[in-house]
Amino acid sequence: MSGVKILEKVMDSDNFTVGGGAASALAGAMAAGMIAMVAKLSTKKDYGLTVDKYHEISKEADQLAKKLIFGAEEDEKAFCKIKDAYALPKSTEEEKKKRLAAIQNGGIAAATVPKNNGFMCKHVYQLGMALKDNSNPNAASDLAEAIMLADAGVRGCILNIKANLLLIKDQKIKSEFENYIQELKDFKGRNEGYEEFIG
């Protein structure tokens, strides 16, 4: 599926299987694409980094853009696992037990996808920050927008992990996800990216 297809699904108000998780991944993918572009536009003059470093950033950001589009698709699949679990029969005690286990497994899968996407968005954000004050000033607004989108991607992924934690009853697994959330919330350079661009 292309990025356009998953974007169309996000914008389709009658599609109830694609929402914030996919939108967060797409925000990160757009950010990564723009950061790669800014890096490529910064190779002709001395803006503070070596040409090799700009190439390294653009290559990495381009790869993350593709992975995040795939991550948006995976988010839809993970949600469908929960939907399928809720549709399981619950007439007998055995069926109820199996259904509850399936719901938890669906919740784990649905929390894992935004966790992975969140860390990729975080990486995109950090690549953007590496270009801040070290890239072509003619593309400064593109870079600022990219950093804002990457930050929105991280925040959205955190919200999606939290939403799915409600389905996980295993406290050990839940704690692991809570630790991931904390790692996503606290990282060097967070919230220092774009305020000064806006003024």
N, C-alpha and C positions, 0 to 999 in steps of 0.2 A: 504494500500500500504506500502511496506517495504521501508527502507532507500535506499536499493540497487536499487529498481525500480525507485524511484524519481531521484537518482543519474544517472541512465542510461538515463533518460529523459533529464537531464541537459546536458549530454555528446552527446546526439543525435542532430547533427547539422541540421537535417531536422525537428526537433520538435520546432515550433515557439511559443509554449505556455508556455514553462518552461525556465526561464533564471536566471537573477541575483538575483531576490528575493528568489527563491528556493535555489540557490547556497549559498546565505548568511545564510539562515536558516540551511542548511546542514553543513556549516563551523562551526556554533555555536554548532550543534549537535555533530560533531566530537570533538570539543574542550571540550564539557561537558563530553563525554565518556572518553577522556584522563585524564581530571582532576579527575574524579571519580577513575580512575585506579591509578593515582599518590597518591591520598589520601589513597587508600587501601594498597598501597605499603609502606606506612609510619607509619603503626600501630605497628610494631615490636620493634622499638627503639624510644628513646626520640628525636624527631626532632623539638620540640618546642610547639606542640599543644597536647591536650589530645586525647586519643584514641576515646573517645566519639565525639570529634570535627571532627576527620578524618571520622568517620562513618557518622556524620551529613552531612559533605561536600560531601562525595561519594553518599549518598542517594539522596541528593538534585540535584547533577549534573546528576545522572542517570535519574532522573525524567525529568530534563530539556532536556536531549538528546532526550527522547521520544517525549516530547512536540514540540521540534524544528523540528523533522522529520514530525510530523503532520502539523506543521506550513509551512513546505516546500510544502506539498500537498495543503494546503489551499491557498498558493500563486498562484498556477496554476488555482485553481477554481476562485479566484478573478479576474485574468486576463481574463478568459473566459467570465466573466460578462461584461467586457468592450467590448470585441470582439462581443458579442451578441448585445450589445447596438448599436454599429456602424452599425450592419446589419439591424436594424429596418428601416421600410419605412419612407421616408421623402418627400412625394409628396404634402401633404397638410400642412397648418400651424399647425393644431392640431397634425399631425404626427411628424412634426419637433419639436414641444414643448415636446411631449412625449419622443422623441429620445434624446433630450438634457438633459432632466431630468434623463433618464436612463443612459446616459453617465456619468453624475455627480455622480449618485448613484454608478455606477461601479467604478469610480475614488475613491470615499470614501471607498468602500470595499477594493479596491486594495491598498490604503494607510494604511488602518487599519491593514491589515495582516503584512506588514513589520514593522509597529510601534510595534505591539505586539511581533513579533520575535526579533526586535531590543532590546527591554527591557529584553527579555530573554537572548540574547547574552551578554548584559551588565552585567546581573547577573552572567552568566558563567564566564565572565572576572574577576569579583570581587571575585568569588570563587577561581579562579586561583591565583589571587593576594594574597589571604589569605594563600595559600600554599607556596608562594615565600619565600625562606629562612626558611621555616618551614616544609620541606618535604624531603623525601629520595633523597639525591644528585645523586644517580644512575639513577634517573628518571628526572633529571633537564632538559635535552633537550626535553623530552616529555612535561614537564610542559611549557617550553618556547614556543614550537610549539602550544600548546593548547591556551596559552594566545594570541599569534599572530593570530590564527584562530578566536578566540572570537572577537578580535579587528576588524579583517576583516569582520566578521559577522555584527558587529555594523555599520561599515562604509558602507557596502553594503546595509543594511536596510535603512540607511539614504538616500542613493542615490535613492532607490526605492520609498520611501515616496515622495521625491522631484519630481520624474518623474510623479507621479500620481496627484500631486497638480495642475498640468497644466490643469487637467480635472475638477477641482472643482472651480465653480464660486462664491459660497457662501463664503464671506470674513470671516465670523465668524468661520466657520468650518475650512477654510484654516489656520486661525490664530492659532487655537487649534493644528493643525498638526505642524505648525512652532514652537510652544512651545515644542511639543514633541521632535522635531529634536534638539532643543537647549539642552533639558534634556539629550538626548542621546550623544550629543557632549561633554558636560561638566560634568564630574563626577570625584570624588576623585580617584586618582590613575591612571587615564588615561595617556597613553604614558609613564608610568614609569615601564611598565611590562617586557619588553623583551630586551631593548637595551643593558643592561649590560650582558645579556646572550650571545649576539652575539659578543660584543666587538668592 
